[in-house]
C-alpha cells in the first residue's frame, strides 16, 4: 500500500483536474463560483499545488 500522504496528494490532484474541467465547461455564473472555490483552495491549501 502507498503512504497515506501519497494517496491524499493523488486525490487532491485528481480533484484539481476535475474542478478545472467543471470550470471550463460551466456557464458564466458557475464559472465564477468555481474559480472562487479554486482560489480559496489555492490560498488555504498551497501544498496541493506544489508550492
TIRO-15329 format. One record per residue: residue in one letter; residue number from 1; x, y, z of N, C-alpha, C in turn. Coordinates in steps of 0.1 Angstrom, whole numbers, plus 5000, padded with zeros to 4 digits. Example, Ala and Ser with C-alpha at 12.3 -4.5 7.8 and 13.67 -1.06 7.14 Angstrom:
REM TIRO-15329
  code  pos   n_u   n_v   n_w  ca_u  ca_v  ca_w   c_u   c_v   c_w
     a    1  5132  4943  5078  5123  4955  5078  5132  4967  5078
     s    2  5128  4978  5071  5137  4989  5071  5129  5000  5079
REM end
This chain:
REM TIRO-15329
  code  pos   n_u   n_v   n_w  ca_u  ca_v  ca_w   c_u   c_v   c_w
     x    1  5008  4988  5000  5000  5000  5000  5009  5013  5000
     x    2  5004  5023  4993  5011  5035  4993  5009  5043  5006
     x    3  5018  5052  5009  5016  5060  5021  5004  5069  5020
     x    4  4998  5071  5031  4985  5079  5032  4988  5093  5025
     x    5  5000  5099  5027  5003  5112  5022  5002  5112  5006
     x    6  5007  5101  5000  5007  5100  4986  4993  5098  4981
     x    7  4985  5091  4988  4971  5089  4984  4964  5102  4984
     x    8  4966  5109  4995  4959  5122  4997  4964  5132  4986
     x    9  4977  5132  4983  4982  5140  4972  4975  5137  4959
     x   10  4974  5124  4956  4968  5119  4943  4953  5124  4943
     x   11  4946  5122  4954  4932  5126  4955  4931  5141  4952
     x   12  4939  5149  4958  4938  5163  4956  4941  5167  4941
     x   13  4951  5160  4936  4955  5163  4922  4943  5159  4913
     x   14  4937  5148  4915  4925  5144  4908  4914  5154  4909
     x   15  4911  5158  4921  4900  5168  4924  4903  5181  4916
     x   16  4916  5185  4917  4920  5197  4910  4917  5196  4895
     x   17  4921  5185  4889  4918  5183  4874  4903  5183  4872
     x   18  4896  5176  4880  4881  5176  4878  4875  5189  4880
     x   19  4880  5197  4890  4874  5210  4892  4877  5219  4880
     x   20  4889  5218  4874  4892  5226  4862  4882  5222  4850
     x   21  4880  5210  4849  4870  5205  4838  4856  5212  4841
     x   22  4852  5212  4854  4840  5218  4857  4840  5233  4854
     x   23  4851  5240  4857  4852  5254  4854  4851  5257  4839
     x   24  4858  5249  4831  4859  5251  4817  4846  5248  4810
     x   25  4837  5240  4816  4825  5236  4809  4813  5242  4815
     x   26  4815  5251  4825  4803  5256  4832  4798  5269  4825
     x   27  4786  5273  4829  4781  5286  4825  4788  5297  4832
     x   28  4786  5309  4828  4794  5321  4833  4792  5322  4848
     x   29  4780  5320  4854  4778  5322  4868  4785  5310  4875
     x   30  4783  5298  4871  4790  5287  4877  4805  5288  4875
     x   31  4809  5294  4864  4824  5296  4861  4830  5304  4872
     x   32  4823  5315  4875  4829  5325  4886  4829  5318  4899
     x   33  4818  5311  4903  4818  5304  4916  4829  5294  4917
     x   34  4831  5286  4906  4841  5276  4906  4855  5282  4908
     x   35  4857  5293  4900  4870  5300  4901  4873  5305  4916
     x   36  4862  5310  4922  4863  5315  4936  4867  5303  4945
     x   37  4861  5292  4943  4864  5280  4951  4878  5276  4949
     x   38  4883  5276  4936  4897  5272  4934  4906  5282  4940
     x   39  4903  5294  4940  4912  5304  4946  4913  5302  4961
     x   40  4901  5299  4967  4901  5297  4982  4910  5284  4985
     x   41  4908  5274  4976  4916  5262  4978  4931  5265  4977
     x   42  4934  5273  4967  4948  5277  4965  4954  5284  4977
     x   43  4946  5293  4983  4951  5301  4994  4952  5292  5007
     x   44  4942  5284  5009  4941  5276  5022  4950  5264  5022
     x   45  4952  5258  5010  4960  5245  5009  4970  5246  4998
     x   46  4980  5255  4999  4990  5256  4989  4998  5244  4986
     x   47  4999  5235  4995  5006  5222  4993  5001  5214  4981
     x   48  4988  5216  4979  4981  5208  4967  4988  5212  4954
     x   49  4992  5225  4953  4997  5230  4941  5012  5230  4940
     x   50  5018  5223  4950  5033  5221  4950  5041  5233  4952
     x   51  5036  5243  4959  5044  5255  4962  5046  5256  4977
REM end
